[in-house]
């Protein structure tokens, strides 16, 4: 388990409301993206997850992604990046599970901002392939 996994799981649905904590959040995202790179998780491996999340319009659209996330996590068992994939999927799954189904728009925006930030910093640290 990555050090800040618990932190991200707790904050993932309230990122858009961060003020004083925002710089700390960005710092932790950068460190997490660096961890993902070091564990050989490429941006292409998370591109489909990113795309699915960004295309979701409602909380239920996101909740319907949970089986897909479970499949990706299970499929990663033979991957070099299996621990990084597990970590990212677990954070996203916990966030999606906690979403208010009454379409709390701020929660959806926060979840999307999280994956967008992670992908951006993962790209910043360079691709392994």
N, C-alpha and C positions, 0 to 999 in steps of 0.2 A: 504494500500500500504506500502510495506517495504521501509525503509529509502533509501537504496541504489539501489532500482529498477531502477530509472532513470539513475544512474551512469552505471549500468550493461548494460542497453539498449543502452547507447551511446558508450560503450567501447567494446561490445561483438564481433565486427568484426575486431578489431585491437589489440587484446591481444598479438598476436605473435610479434608485433612490439614494445611492451612496453619495456622500459629499466629502466629509473629512477623511473617510476611509478609502476613497477612490484611488489615490496614488499607491496605497498599500496593496489594494486589489490588483492594480496593474503590475506592480512589482512581482506579486505572487504568480500572476499569469505568465509573465516573462520567464520566471524560474520553472514553472510547470512546462512551458513550451520547450525550454532547454532540456528538461528531463525527457520529454517525449522524443526529441531529436536524439539524445544520448541512448535512448532505448530502441532506436532505429524505427520509430513510427514516422512514416513519411506523410506529407500533406496529401498525396494521392490516396493513401489508405483512409483518410478521414474525409475526403472530398464528398463522397456520397452521403455520409451522415450529415455533413454540413449542409449540403444541398437540400436534403429531406427536411431538416429542421428549418432552414430559411424559407422553404416553400410552404410550410404549414401555416394555415390561416387561423386556426382555432386551437384551443386547449385539447379538444378531442382529436384533432389531426395529429397533434404531438403525442397524445397518449396512444394512438394507434401505431406509432413508431416503436413502441416498447418491445413487441415481439421481434421486430427487425433488429433492434439493438441487441437483444438476447441472442439472436442467430449470429450476428457479427462477433459477439463476445465468445460464443461457443466455437465458432469457426477459427478463432485466433489461436487455438491451443497449439498448433504447429508453427505458429509465426514467430519470427525472431523478436517481434515487438509485442508478444502476448501480454506482458505485464502492463505496458503502456496502454494497449487497447482496452484491457480490463479496467484499468483505472479511469480512463476517459468515459467509457460506457457506463461504469458504475455511477460516476458523477452525474452524467446526463440522465440516466434512468431514475436516480433519486429525485432529481429536479422535476422531471416529467411526472413522476408518480405524485409529487406534492402539489402539482398544478391544480388550481381551482377550476373545475369544469365549467363554471359560469363565465368563462372567458375573461379572466382578469388580464386585461391587455398589458399592464405593467409587468406581470410575471412572464408573459410570453416574450415581451421585448427584452427582459433581463436574460432569459434563457438564450435567446438568439444573440444577444450581445456577448454572452459568455463564449459561445462556440466561435463567433466571429473573431473575438479577441485572441482566443487560443490559436485559431488557424493563422491569423495575421502574424503573431509572434513565432509560431512554428515556422512559417515561411521566412521570417526575419532571421532566424537562426540557421537557415540553409536547409536544403533538401538532401536527404541521403540518396534518393533516386526518384 
